[in-house]
Amino acid sequence: MRAGLATLFRNPAESRQLIPVLLDASSLSWQGALRDKLSRAVAALSPDDRAQLGAVEPLGADDVFTKIGALPAYAPRRLLVVLDQVDAYLVAHRAHMLREHKPLTPEELMEANPDWRALADLVKSGRLHLLLVCRNDIFSRLDSFRFAKVATFTLWRIDQQLISPLLDQVTHDDGKGPVVENPEYGWLQLKSRLLRDLSGGTQHILPIQLAIALDSLRRFRTLTLGEYARNEGARGLERLHIERHLTEIARSRRIAEAALLRGLMLLVTERGQKTQRATRKAFGNVVLEGAPPGTDLGPVIEHFERWRILRHQPSDEGECLLLHHDYLARGIWEAHRHANRWTELLRQRGREFDDALTWFQRWRALLPLTAQFQLLWARVRGRFSFGDHAAFAGWSLLRFVPVFVFADCLWLGYLWVDVMHQEQFADGMFASVGTDSRFIDSSEAQDWSSLAAAKEGTRIRAVQRGLSKPAVAGKFFYKVPVLVHAVIGLDPTGRQSRRFTLELVLRRCVSIELVIYGFCRSLSNSFAREYPFRRQIGLPAR
């Protein structure tokens, strides 16, 4: 509005019939602010503009609507009142602009607010033209301002082809050295990706998007696509812009970053779609909570205003604060989500779980296994608590059921295959067992040695399988000493022999411990019988 329309209409070379007057609707209170703002803006017109309007004296006064209505109809030019940020005005005064959840009709609006009645009368009489500027998603709520025949225009963002040459200037040497010395090492690819993400596939970019992105790129270690991806892309740039200023204020003013972020969240609607008003007192109560006594809020607000994050707005409730642009709301929301990512994850998934209509949707809403491990680790470190979401976290444990079932199936499959191998090993060994107890050939000796060196379960299963077959059991009758040595593990290598010996030693030690324990227990009982006063004072008889 300021750089395009106002400049165009004020250009002397252009023969225009309108003189624009720009008003910021987001800073208008409900009663009297429209009249006051318009009177100041009209009073600031130059003498040439007043002459074009047919006015001899300045128009700025309390009766500005009456003076505008008294301008001559044959004047060469008319006033064009531009109300910018009408969407913020509607959000700030939703209690007045809605009746039974429906927008007011023009007649109801004129009845509720005298300033809008006076402005509507001037529009209907043709004394001035009114231009309302708002976002596309608020356009349907502008029916309250249809005082006369309406024409709709689309205000496009800046074309990507106009911004691309601007970014190329960072590689040019202006005498102080280029910002990017070697653009071929990542900057060219990053620039293309950045323009595509900022435009959202529409080939048009909002200027504040580019300003925030360039400001956040200064924090990158390298201007490459890898660094861009690690910082979560375009949304990460918006978050870094907010986090940088929070860190600077926290270091200089000794205020916790979490408190500053909570204060900014007061100025953001749910899900970070738009800004909303908050009183300076409410903002200060949140930001200064836990700060040292006597901490001044003024430098904090001045820092945010200097970097165009906050702006003031007079209202009936006193001084209020707003974000400088709605686009900053998304960056603040992303910073809040990143700082409270586990709580936000639980809240979002919990809402999806509650809103699910089918069991399959509820199953998909449960926390993934990786998220559950991360939440557990964060909980152990004391970073957050489950709070009201403990029940949902408990339901999410059902995600482990398929894992356990799958693991059990694998374990059962392994056991089944192991049993098959053991049976095959036993059958192969039984085939070489002879009936002569005085002679054992080399192959049979190798089989007995393999049985002795096998696992305990394999040896037991081999004996059970052999004894269940009469033919094999008859062969075992002639090999009883060899069979006993193989079963208890006395193989020639000595591995199972040492284990067998160790088991005997451990059993002998346990027996000795039991004897010592019994001896001490008998002494304790004898002592208790000899000194009965221990029972009188309640001491155990040990």
C-alpha positions as CSV (number, residue, x, y, z in Angstrom):
1,M,0.0,0.0,0.0
2,R,2.7,2.5,1.0
3,A,5.3,1.6,-1.6
4,G,2.9,1.0,-4.5
5,L,-0.6,2.5,-4.4
6,A,0.2,5.6,-2.3
7,T,3.3,6.4,-4.4
8,L,1.4,5.9,-7.7
9,F,-1.5,8.2,-6.7
10,R,0.8,11.0,-5.4
11,N,3.0,11.1,-8.5
12,P,2.4,14.5,-10.2
13,A,3.0,13.0,-13.6
14,E,0.0,10.7,-13.2
15,S,-3.5,12.2,-13.7
16,R,-5.3,10.6,-10.8
17,Q,-8.6,11.5,-9.4
18,L,-8.0,10.2,-5.8
19,I,-5.8,11.3,-2.9
20,P,-4.9,8.3,-0.7
21,V,-5.0,8.4,3.1
22,L,-3.6,5.3,4.7
23,L,-4.9,4.1,8.1
24,D,-3.7,1.1,10.1
25,A,-6.9,-0.6,11.1
26,S,-5.1,-3.0,13.5
27,S,-4.4,-0.1,15.9
28,L,-8.0,1.1,16.0
29,S,-10.0,0.8,19.1
30,W,-13.8,0.3,18.9
31,Q,-15.0,3.7,19.9
32,G,-13.6,7.0,18.6
33,A,-10.3,5.7,17.2
34,L,-11.5,5.8,13.5
35,R,-12.5,9.4,13.8
36,D,-9.3,10.4,15.5
37,K,-7.0,8.5,13.1
38,L,-8.8,9.9,10.0
39,S,-8.7,13.5,11.3
40,R,-4.9,13.3,11.9
41,A,-4.2,11.7,8.5
42,V,-6.3,14.4,6.7
43,A,-4.7,17.2,8.7
44,A,-1.3,16.0,7.4
45,L,-2.3,16.6,3.8
46,S,-0.3,19.2,1.9
47,P,-1.9,22.5,0.8
48,D,-1.8,21.4,-2.8
49,D,-3.8,18.2,-1.8
50,R,-6.3,20.3,0.1
51,A,-6.7,22.6,-2.9
52,Q,-7.4,19.6,-5.1
53,L,-10.1,18.5,-2.7
54,G,-11.6,21.9,-2.6
55,A,-10.8,22.7,1.0
56,V,-9.4,26.0,2.1
57,E,-8.7,25.2,5.7
58,P,-7.2,22.1,7.3
59,L,-9.7,19.3,7.7
60,G,-8.3,17.8,10.9
61,A,-10.9,18.3,13.8
62,D,-13.4,16.3,15.8
63,D,-16.0,17.0,13.1
64,V,-13.8,15.6,10.3
65,F,-16.7,13.6,8.8
66,T,-18.8,16.8,8.6
67,K,-16.0,18.7,6.9
68,I,-15.4,16.0,4.4
69,G,-19.1,15.9,3.6
70,A,-19.0,19.6,3.0
71,L,-16.3,19.4,0.4
72,P,-17.6,20.7,-3.0
73,A,-18.9,18.0,-5.4
74,Y,-17.1,19.7,-8.4
75,A,-13.6,19.4,-6.8
76,P,-11.1,17.8,-9.2
77,R,-10.1,15.0,-6.7
78,R,-11.6,12.9,-4.0
79,L,-10.3,11.2,-0.8
80,L,-9.4,7.5,-0.9
81,V,-9.4,6.2,2.7
82,V,-7.3,3.0,2.8
83,L,-7.8,0.8,5.9
84,D,-5.0,-1.7,6.0
85,Q,-4.9,-4.8,8.3
86,V,-8.7,-5.1,8.5
87,D,-8.3,-8.8,9.4
88,A,-6.5,-7.7,12.6
89,Y,-9.4,-5.3,13.3
90,L,-11.9,-8.0,13.0
91,V,-10.0,-10.3,15.3
92,A,-9.5,-7.6,17.9
93,H,-13.2,-6.7,17.9
94,R,-14.8,-10.1,17.2
95,A,-17.1,-9.5,20.2
96,H,-18.6,-6.4,18.5
97,M,-18.4,-7.6,14.9
98,L,-20.2,-11.0,15.5
99,R,-23.8,-11.6,16.6
100,E,-24.8,-15.2,17.2
101,H,-21.6,-16.3,15.4
102,K,-22.5,-14.4,12.2
103,P,-21.0,-11.1,10.9
104,L,-23.1,-8.0,11.4
105,T,-25.0,-6.6,8.6
106,P,-24.0,-3.1,7.4
107,E,-27.1,-1.7,9.1
108,E,-26.3,-3.4,12.4
109,L,-22.7,-2.1,12.2
110,M,-23.8,1.5,11.6
111,E,-26.2,1.2,14.5
112,A,-23.5,-0.2,16.8
113,N,-20.7,2.3,15.9
114,P,-21.2,6.1,15.1
115,D,-17.9,6.3,13.3
116,W,-18.8,3.6,10.8
117,R,-22.2,5.2,10.3
118,A,-20.6,8.6,9.4
119,L,-18.1,6.9,7.1
120,A,-20.8,4.8,5.4
121,D,-22.8,8.0,4.8
122,L,-19.8,9.6,3.0
123,V,-19.3,6.5,0.9
124,K,-22.9,6.3,-0.1
125,S,-22.9,10.0,-1.0
126,G,-19.8,9.7,-3.1
127,R,-17.7,12.1,-1.0
128,L,-14.9,9.6,-0.6
129,H,-13.9,6.1,-1.6
130,L,-13.1,3.3,0.9
131,L,-10.5,0.6,0.3
132,L,-10.3,-2.3,2.8
133,V,-7.1,-4.5,2.7
134,C,-7.2,-7.9,4.3
135,R,-6.1,-11.5,3.9
136,N,-8.0,-13.9,1.6
137,D,-9.3,-16.0,4.5
138,I,-11.0,-13.0,6.1
139,F,-12.7,-11.8,2.8
140,S,-15.9,-13.7,3.6
141,R,-16.3,-11.6,6.8
142,L,-16.3,-8.3,5.0
143,D,-20.0,-8.3,4.3
144,S,-20.4,-5.9,7.3
145,F,-18.6,-3.2,5.3
146,R,-20.7,-3.4,2.1
147,F,-22.1,0.1,2.3
148,A,-22.2,0.5,-1.5
149,K,-21.3,-1.3,-4.6
150,V,-18.2,-3.3,-4.1
151,A,-15.2,-4.1,-6.4
152,T,-12.7,-6.8,-5.4
153,F,-9.0,-6.7,-6.3
154,T,-6.2,-9.2,-5.6
155,L,-3.0,-7.9,-4.2
156,W,-0.3,-10.2,-5.4
157,R,3.0,-10.9,-3.6
158,I,6.4,-10.1,-5.2
159,D,7.2,-12.3,-8.2
160,Q,10.1,-14.7,-7.6
161,Q,11.8,-13.5,-10.8
162,L,12.2,-10.1,-9.2
163,I,13.7,-11.4,-6.0
164,S,16.2,-13.8,-7.6
165,P,18.4,-11.0,-9.0
166,L,18.4,-9.4,-5.5
167,L,19.8,-12.6,-4.0
168,D,22.5,-12.7,-6.7
169,Q,23.9,-9.4,-5.3
170,V,25.3,-11.2,-2.2
171,T,28.0,-12.7,-4.4
172,H,29.1,-9.4,-5.9
173,D,32.0,-7.4,-4.5
174,D,30.9,-3.9,-3.5
175,G,34.4,-2.9,-2.3
176,K,33.9,-4.4,1.1
177,G,34.0,-8.0,-0.1
178,P,31.1,-10.3,-1.1
179,V,28.8,-11.9,1.4
180,V,29.3,-15.3,-0.3
181,E,32.7,-15.8,-1.8
182,N,32.2,-19.2,-3.4
183,P,28.6,-19.5,-4.4
184,E,29.2,-22.7,-6.4
185,Y,29.9,-24.6,-3.1
186,G,26.3,-24.8,-2.1
187,W,24.8,-21.2,-2.3
188,L,23.4,-21.6,-5.8
189,Q,21.5,-24.8,-4.8
190,L,20.4,-23.3,-1.5
191,K,19.1,-20.1,-3.2
192,S,16.9,-22.1,-5.7
193,R,15.5,-24.3,-2.9
194,L,14.9,-21.2,-0.6
195,L,12.9,-19.4,-3.3
196,R,10.9,-22.4,-4.0
197,D,10.0,-23.0,-0.4
198,L,9.2,-19.3,0.3
199,S,6.9,-19.1,-2.7
200,G,5.1,-22.3,-1.8
201,G,4.8,-23.2,-5.5
202,T,3.0,-20.0,-6.4
203,Q,6.1,-18.1,-7.8
204,H,5.2,-15.2,-5.4
205,I,7.0,-14.3,-2.1
206,L,5.9,-12.1,0.8
207,P,8.7,-9.6,1.4
208,I,8.8,-10.2,5.2
209,Q,9.4,-13.9,4.5
210,L,12.6,-13.1,2.6
211,A,13.7,-10.6,5.3
212,I,13.3,-13.3,8.0
213,A,15.0,-16.0,5.9
214,L,18.0,-13.9,5.2
215,D,18.3,-12.8,8.8
216,S,18.3,-16.5,9.9
217,L,20.7,-17.6,7.3
218,R,23.4,-15.6,9.0
219,R,23.4,-18.2,11.8
220,F,24.2,-21.1,9.5
221,R,27.7,-22.5,9.7
222,T,27.7,-23.2,5.9
223,L,25.2,-22.1,3.2
224,T,24.4,-25.6,1.9
225,L,21.3,-27.7,1.5
226,G,22.5,-30.0,4.2
227,E,22.6,-27.2,6.8
228,Y,19.3,-26.0,5.5
229,A,17.7,-29.4,6.0
230,R,19.2,-29.8,9.5
231,N,17.5,-26.6,10.5
232,E,14.0,-27.8,9.2
233,G,13.9,-25.7,6.1
234,A,11.8,-22.6,5.7
235,R,9.9,-23.1,9.0
236,G,13.2,-23.6,10.8
237,L,14.4,-20.2,9.5
238,E,11.3,-18.5,11.0
239,R,11.9,-20.3,14.3
240,L,15.6,-19.3,14.3
241,H,14.7,-15.6,13.8
242,I,12.6,-15.7,17.0
243,E,15.0,-17.8,19.0
244,R,17.9,-15.5,18.2
245,H,16.1,-12.4,19.7
246,L,15.0,-14.5,22.7
247,T,18.6,-15.5,23.3
248,E,19.9,-11.9,23.0
249,I,17.3,-10.5,25.5
250,A,17.8,-13.4,27.9
251,R,21.6,-12.7,28.0
252,S,21.4,-9.0,28.3
253,R,18.4,-8.7,30.7
254,R,18.7,-12.0,32.7
255,I,15.2,-13.1,31.8
256,A,14.5,-16.7,31.0
257,E,13.9,-17.5,27.4
258,A,11.0,-19.7,28.3
259,A,9.3,-16.7,30.0
260,L,9.9,-14.5,26.9
261,L,8.5,-17.2,24.7
262,R,5.4,-17.6,26.9
263,G,4.8,-13.8,26.6
264,L,5.0,-13.9,22.8
265,M,2.6,-16.8,22.8
266,L,0.0,-14.5,24.3
267,L,0.1,-12.6,21.0
268,V,-0.5,-15.7,18.8
269,T,-3.8,-17.4,18.1
270,E,-4.1,-21.2,18.3
271,R,-1.9,-23.1,15.8
272,G,0.0,-19.8,15.0
273,Q,-2.2,-18.6,12.3
274,K,-2.6,-14.9,13.3
275,T,-1.7,-12.3,15.9
276,Q,-4.0,-11.2,18.7
277,R,-3.9,-8.4,21.2
278,A,-2.6,-8.7,24.7
279,T,-2.3,-5.9,27.3
280,R,1.1,-4.7,28.3
281,K,0.3,-5.7,31.9
282,A,-0.6,-9.3,31.0
283,F,2.6,-9.5,28.8
284,G,4.7,-8.2,31.6
285,N,3.2,-10.6,34.2
286,V,4.2,-13.6,32.1
287,V,7.6,-12.3,31.0
288,L,8.8,-11.1,34.4
289,E,7.6,-14.2,36.2
290,G,10.7,-15.5,38.0
291,A,12.9,-12.6,37.0
292,P,15.0,-10.7,39.6
293,P,13.0,-8.0,41.4
294,G,13.1,-4.6,39.8
295,T,13.6,-5.9,36.3
296,D,12.3,-3.3,33.7
297,L,10.0,-4.5,31.0
298,G,10.7,-1.4,28.8
299,P,14.0,-2.5,27.2
300,V,12.5,-5.9,26.3
301,I,9.6,-4.3,24.4
302,E,12.0,-1.7,22.8
303,H,14.2,-4.6,21.5
304,F,11.2,-6.3,20.0
305,E,10.0,-3.1,18.5
306,R,13.4,-2.2,17.1
307,W,13.5,-5.5,15.3
308,R,9.9,-5.2,14.1
309,I,8.5,-8.1,16.2
310,L,6.1,-6.1,18.3
311,R,4.1,-3.0,17.9
312,H,1.8,-0.9,20.2
313,Q,-1.9,-0.4,19.9
314,P,-4.2,1.8,21.9
315,S,-7.4,0.3,23.1
316,D,-10.2,0.7,25.6
317,E,-8.3,-1.6,28.0
318,G,-5.2,0.5,27.9
319,E,-1.9,0.0,26.0
320,C,-1.9,-3.3,24.0
321,L,0.7,-5.2,22.1
322,L,0.5,-7.0,18.8
323,L,3.0,-8.8,16.5
324,H,4.3,-6.5,13.8
325,H,3.1,-8.9,11.2
326,D,0.9,-12.0,11.1
327,Y,3.7,-13.9,9.4
328,L,5.7,-13.8,12.7
329,A,3.0,-15.9,14.4
330,R,4.1,-19.0,12.7
331,G,7.7,-18.5,13.7
332,I,6.7,-18.0,17.4
333,W,4.5,-21.1,17.2
334,E,7.4,-23.2,15.8
335,A,9.7,-21.9,18.5
336,H,7.2,-22.9,21.1
337,R,6.7,-26.3,19.6
338,H,10.4,-26.9,19.4
339,A,11.0,-25.8,23.0
340,N,8.0,-28.0,24.2
341,R,8.2,-30.6,21.5
342,W,7.5,-33.6,23.7
343,T,4.5,-32.0,25.4
344,E,3.2,-30.8,22.0
345,L,3.7,-34.2,20.5
346,L,1.6,-35.8,23.3
347,R,-1.1,-33.1,23.0
348,Q,-1.3,-33.4,19.2
349,R,-1.3,-37.2,19.2
350,G,-3.7,-37.3,22.1
351,R,-6.2,-35.1,20.3
352,E,-6.0,-37.3,17.2
353,F,-6.6,-40.3,19.4
354,D,-9.7,-38.7,21.0
355,D,-11.1,-37.6,17.6
356,A,-10.5,-41.0,15.9
357,L,-13.7,-42.7,14.7
358,T,-12.3,-46.2,14.0
359,W,-9.9,-48.5,15.8
360,F,-7.5,-48.2,12.9
361,Q,-7.4,-44.4,13.2
362,R,-6.8,-44.8,17.0
363,W,-4.0,-47.2,16.3
364,R,-2.3,-44.8,13.9
365,A,-2.7,-42.0,16.5
366,L,-0.6,-43.9,19.1
367,L,3.0,-42.8,19.6
368,P,5.6,-44.5,17.5
369,L,8.2,-46.7,19.2
370,T,11.0,-44.2,18.5
371,A,9.0,-41.4,20.0
372,Q,8.2,-43.4,23.1
373,F,11.9,-44.2,23.7
374,Q,12.7,-40.5,23.2
375,L,9.9,-39.5,25.6
376,L,11.2,-42.0,28.2
377,W,14.7,-40.6,27.9
378,A,13.5,-37.0,28.3
379,R,11.4,-38.0,31.3
380,V,14.4,-39.7,32.9
381,R,16.4,-36.5,32.4
382,G,13.6,-34.4,34.0
383,R,12.8,-32.4,30.8
384,F,9.0,-32.9,31.0
385,S,6.3,-34.9,32.7
386,F,3.4,-36.7,31.2
387,G,0.8,-34.8,33.3
388,D,-2.7,-35.1,31.8
389,H,-1.4,-37.2,28.9
390,A,-0.3,-40.1,31.1
391,A,-3.3,-42.2,30.1
392,F,-2.6,-41.7,26.4
393,A,1.0,-42.6,27.0
394,G,-0.2,-45.8,28.6
395,W,-2.4,-46.7,25.6
396,S,0.6,-46.1,23.3
397,L,2.4,-49.0,25.0
398,L,0.2,-51.2,22.9
399,R,2.5,-50.4,20.0
400,F,5.0,-52.9,21.6
401,V,2.5,-55.8,21.3
402,P,3.3,-56.5,17.7
403,V,7.0,-56.3,18.4
404,F,6.7,-58.8,21.3
405,V,4.6,-61.1,19.1
406,F,7.1,-60.9,16.3
407,A,10.0,-61.5,18.7
408,D,8.2,-64.5,20.2
409,C,7.6,-66.0,16.7
410,L,11.2,-65.6,15.9
411,W,12.2,-67.2,19.2
412,L,9.8,-70.1,18.7
413,G,11.1,-70.5,15.1
414,Y,14.6,-70.6,16.4
415,L,13.7,-73.2,19.0
416,W,12.0,-75.3,16.4
417,V,14.9,-75.2,14.0
418,D,17.3,-75.9,16.9
419,V,15.2,-79.0,17.9
420,M,15.4,-80.2,14.3
421,H,19.1,-79.8,14.2
422,Q,19.5,-81.7,17.5
423,E,17.3,-84.6,16.3
424,Q,19.3,-84.8,13.1
425,F,22.5,-84.8,15.1
426,A,21.2,-87.6,17.3
427,D,20.0,-89.7,14.4
428,G,23.3,-89.4,12.7
429,M,25.2,-90.4,15.8
430,F,23.0,-93.4,16.5
431,A,23.7,-94.8,13.1
432,S,27.4,-95.2,13.9
433,V,27.0,-96.7,17.4
434,G,28.1,-100.3,17.4
435,T,27.1,-103.2,19.6
436,D,30.6,-104.3,20.6
437,S,31.6,-102.7,24.0
438,R,35.2,-103.7,23.5
439,F,35.8,-102.0,20.2
440,I,35.1,-98.3,19.2
441,D,36.3,-97.2,15.8
442,S,37.6,-93.7,15.0
443,S,34.3,-92.5,13.5
444,E,32.3,-93.7,16.4
445,A,34.8,-92.1,18.8
446,Q,34.4,-88.8,17.0
447,D,30.6,-89.0,17.3
448,W,30.8,-89.6,21.1
449,S,33.3,-86.8,21.4
450,S,30.9,-84.5,19.5
451,L,28.1,-85.5,21.8
452,A,30.2,-84.7,24.9
453,A,31.2,-81.3,23.5
454,A,27.6,-80.4,22.5
455,K,25.2,-78.2,24.6
456,E,23.5,-79.7,27.6
457,G,20.1,-79.6,25.9
458,T,21.4,-81.4,22.9
459,R,22.9,-84.2,25.0
460,I,19.7,-84.7,27.0
461,R,17.6,-84.7,23.9
462,A,19.9,-87.2,22.2
463,V,19.6,-89.6,25.2
464,Q,15.8,-89.1,25.3
465,R,15.5,-89.8,21.5
466,G,17.8,-92.8,21.7
467,L,16.0,-94.4,24.6
468,S,12.7,-94.0,22.9
469,K,13.9,-96.3,20.1
470,P,14.3,-100.0,21.2
471,A,17.0,-100.7,18.6
472,V,19.1,-97.7,19.8
473,A,18.5,-98.4,23.4
474,G,19.9,-101.9,22.9
475,K,23.1,-100.5,21.6
476,F,23.3,-98.1,24.6
477,F,23.3,-101.2,26.8
478,Y,26.8,-102.1,25.6
479,K,28.1,-98.4,25.8
480,V,26.9,-97.4,29.2
481,P,30.3,-96.0,30.5
482,V,30.8,-94.1,27.3
483,L,27.3,-92.8,27.3
484,V,27.6,-91.6,30.9
485,H,30.9,-89.8,30.2
486,A,29.3,-88.1,27.1
487,V,26.2,-87.0,28.9
488,I,28.0,-85.4,31.9
489,G,30.3,-83.6,29.5
490,L,33.7,-85.4,30.2
491,D,34.9,-84.9,26.6
492,P,38.5,-85.3,25.6
493,T,39.0,-81.5,25.1
494,G,38.4,-80.8,28.7
495,R,35.9,-77.9,28.2
496,Q,32.9,-79.6,29.6
497,S,35.1,-81.4,32.2
498,R,36.1,-78.1,33.7
499,R,32.5,-77.0,33.8
500,F,31.5,-80.3,35.5
501,T,34.3,-79.8,38.1
502,L,33.2,-76.2,38.6
503,E,29.6,-77.3,39.3
504,L,30.9,-79.8,41.9
505,V,32.9,-77.1,43.6
506,L,30.0,-74.6,43.6
507,R,27.7,-77.3,45.1
508,R,30.3,-78.1,47.8
509,C,30.6,-74.3,48.6
510,V,26.9,-74.0,48.9
511,S,26.8,-77.0,51.3
512,I,29.5,-75.4,53.4
513,E,27.6,-72.1,53.6
514,L,24.4,-74.0,54.6
515,V,26.4,-75.7,57.4
516,I,27.8,-72.4,58.6
517,Y,24.3,-70.7,58.5
518,G,22.8,-73.6,60.5
519,F,25.6,-73.3,63.1
520,C,25.1,-69.5,63.5
521,R,21.3,-70.0,63.8
522,S,21.8,-72.5,66.6
523,L,24.1,-70.1,68.5
524,S,21.6,-67.3,68.1
525,N,18.7,-69.4,69.5
526,S,20.9,-70.5,72.4
527,F,21.8,-66.8,73.1
528,A,18.1,-65.8,73.0
529,R,17.2,-68.5,75.5
530,E,20.0,-67.5,77.9
531,Y,19.2,-63.7,77.7
532,P,15.4,-63.4,77.6
533,F,15.5,-59.6,78.1
534,R,15.9,-59.3,74.3
535,R,12.4,-60.5,73.8
536,Q,11.1,-58.1,76.5
537,I,12.4,-55.0,74.8
538,G,11.1,-56.2,71.4
539,L,14.5,-57.2,69.8
540,P,14.4,-60.2,67.5
541,A,15.7,-63.4,68.9
542,R,18.7,-63.9,66.5
